[in-house]
Amino acid sequence: MKLLAVIAIFFFATASFAKDSWPEAAKRSYVDRCTHSMQAQGLVQPKARSYCSCLAGGMESEFGTSEYETMMKAQPNPNGNSADKRLYEVVAACGKKL
């Protein structure tokens, strides 16, 4: 789950926070970086891209840019605080794509 936090940091370092939805270019960049990272860990490209696209979509839908700080402080934990649980649900749902 540390990878998720690192990936989120890379994404938000390049994101614009003008709207609640993620900017398309930033979202694509996030998915590309995430896919590359997951492949480096041994996941085949189609599954890596599917997983990373799911994460991006899930985090965008659940947190948007308006809850950036909340998401960045969250850890995917089913027993944690509200944000932790929300992030856990995104990660768990996307894990089914693996």
PADRENGU-40387 format. One record per residue: residue in one letter; x, y, z of N, C-alpha, C in turn. Coordinates in steps of 0.05 Angstrom, whole numbers, padded with zeros to 5 digits, always signed. Example, Ala and Ser with C-alpha at 12.3 -4.5 7.8 and 13.67 -1.06 7.14 Angstrom:
a+00264-00114+00156+00246-00090+00156+00264-00066+00156;s+00257-00045+00142+00273-00021+00143+00258+00001+00157;
This chain:
m+00016-00024+00000+00000+00000+00000+00017+00025+00000;k+00043+00022+00007+00061+00045+00005+00063+00055-00023;l+00062+00036-00043+00063+00043-00071+00041+00063-00078;l+00017+00057-00068-00006+00075-00073+00000+00103-00064;a+00011+00106-00040+00017+00133-00030+00038+00147-00047;v+00058+00132-00056+00079+00144-00074+00066+00152-00100;i+00050+00135-00111+00037+00141-00137+00019+00165-00135;a+00004+00167-00113-00013+00190-00109+00003+00216-00107;i+00025+00215-00094+00042+00238-00092+00051+00247-00119;f+00061+00228-00136+00069+00235-00163+00047+00248-00179;f+00023+00237-00176+00000+00248-00191-00006+00276-00183;f-00009+00280-00157-00017+00306-00147+00004+00327-00150;a+00029+00319-00153+00050+00339-00158+00046+00353-00184;t+00032+00339-00203+00028+00351-00229-00001+00359-00234;a-00019+00354-00216-00047+00360-00221-00054+00389-00216;s-00075+00397-00230-00086+00424-00226-00111+00420-00209;f-00115+00438-00190-00138+00434-00172-00161+00454-00177;a-00163+00463-00202-00184+00482-00209-00212+00470-00207;k-00214+00444-00214-00240+00431-00214-00239+00407-00195;d-00262+00395-00189-00262+00372-00172-00252+00347-00186;s-00257+00345-00212-00247+00322-00227-00218+00327-00235;w-00204+00305-00238-00176+00307-00245-00172+00316-00273;p-00153+00332-00279-00147+00340-00307-00140+00315-00323;e-00150+00313-00347-00145+00289-00363-00115+00284-00367;a-00100+00304-00374-00071+00300-00378-00057+00289-00353;a-00065+00300-00330-00053+00291-00305-00061+00262-00299;k-00086+00256-00305-00097+00229-00300-00082+00209-00318;r-00079+00216-00343-00064+00198-00362-00035+00194-00352;s-00023+00216-00344+00005+00215-00334+00006+00197-00309;y-00013+00199-00291-00014+00182-00268-00016+00153-00276;v-00034+00147-00294-00038+00119-00302-00013+00108-00316;d+00000+00124-00332+00025+00116-00345+00047+00110-00325;r+00051+00128-00305+00071+00123-00285+00065+00099-00267;c+00040+00097-00260+00031+00075-00243+00035+00048-00258;t+00027+00048-00284+00030+00024-00300+00060+00015-00301;h+00077+00035-00307+00106+00029-00308+00116+00018-00281;s+00107+00030-00260+00116+00021-00233+00106-00008-00227;m+00081-00013-00234+00070-00040-00230+00083-00061-00247;q+00090-00053-00272+00105-00072-00289+00132-00078-00278;a+00145-00058-00266+00171-00062-00254+00170-00081-00231;q+00146-00084-00220+00142-00103-00197+00132-00130-00207;g+00131-00134-00234+00125-00160-00246+00097-00163-00257;l+00080-00143-00256+00053-00145-00266+00054-00140-00296;v+00040-00157-00312+00040-00154-00341+00025-00128-00348;q+00033-00116-00371+00023-00090-00379-00008-00087-00379;p-00022-00105-00392-00052-00101-00392-00064-00101-00364;k-00055-00118-00347-00066-00119-00319-00057-00094-00304;a-00032-00086-00308-00022-00062-00294-00038-00038-00302;r-00042-00034-00328-00057-00011-00338-00086-00012-00328;s-00098-00035-00328-00126-00037-00318-00128-00030-00289;y-00109-00040-00273-00108-00034-00244-00104-00004-00239;c-00085+00007-00253-00078+00035-00249-00101+00053-00258;s-00114+00046-00280-00137+00062-00290-00159+00060-00269;c-00163+00037-00258-00183+00034-00237-00177+00051-00213;l-00152+00051-00204-00144+00067-00181-00149+00097-00186;a-00140+00106-00210-00144+00134-00217-00173+00142-00217;g-00189+00125-00230-00218+00131-00231-00231+00130-00204;g-00223+00110-00188-00235+00107-00161-00228+00130-00143;m-00202+00138-00143-00194+00160-00126-00206+00186-00135;e-00208+00190-00162-00220+00214-00172-00250+00215-00164;s-00263+00193-00167-00292+00192-00160-00296+00195-00130;e-00280+00182-00114-00284+00183-00085-00274+00209-00072;f-00252+00219-00081-00240+00243-00068-00240+00268-00085;g-00239+00264-00111-00236+00288-00129-00211+00303-00121;t-00210+00328-00130-00187+00345-00122-00194+00360-00097;s-00220+00363-00091-00228+00379-00067-00220+00366-00041;e-00216+00339-00041-00207+00326-00017-00179+00315-00020;y-00163+00329-00035-00135+00321-00039-00120+00316-00013;e-00121+00335+00005-00107+00333+00030-00117+00309+00046;t-00143+00304+00046-00154+00281+00060-00144+00255+00049;m-00143+00253+00022-00134+00229+00009-00104+00225+00015;m-00088+00246+00014-00060+00243+00018-00053+00234+00046;k-00070+00241+00065-00065+00232+00093-00076+00204+00099;a-00093+00194+00081-00106+00169+00085-00087+00145+00079;q-00092+00124+00093-00078+00098+00088-00101+00078+00083;p-00098+00061+00062-00119+00042+00057-00122+00022+00080;n-00141+00027+00097-00144+00011+00122-00174+00008+00127;p-00184-00017+00127-00212-00021+00132-00221-00015+00160;n-00202-00012+00178-00208-00006+00206-00200+00022+00214;g-00191+00038+00195-00182+00065+00201-00204+00085+00202;n-00196+00110+00199-00217+00132+00199-00233+00131+00173;s-00251+00149+00170-00269+00149+00147-00253+00150+00120;a-00233+00168+00118-00218+00170+00094-00202+00144+00088;d-00191+00133+00109-00176+00107+00106-00194+00086+00095;k-00218+00084+00106-00238+00064+00096-00245+00069+00067;r-00250+00095+00060-00257+00101+00033-00235+00094+00013;l-00210+00100+00021-00187+00093+00004-00184+00063+00002;y-00188+00049+00024-00187+00020+00024-00207+00008+00005;e-00231+00019+00005-00251+00009-00013-00243+00012-00043;v-00231+00034-00050-00221+00038-00077-00200+00018-00083;v-00180+00015-00066-00158-00004-00071-00168-00033-00072;a-00186-00040-00054-00197-00067-00054-00213-00073-00079;a-00229-00054-00088-00245-00058-00112-00227-00061-00136;c-00206-00046-00137-00187-00047-00160-00170-00072-00159;g-00165-00082-00135-00149-00106-00132-00162-00130-00146;k-00188-00129-00151-00201-00150-00165-00192-00152-00194;k-00180-00130-00204-00170-00130-00231-00143-00144-00234;l-00132-00151-00212-00105-00164-00213-00108-00193-00217;
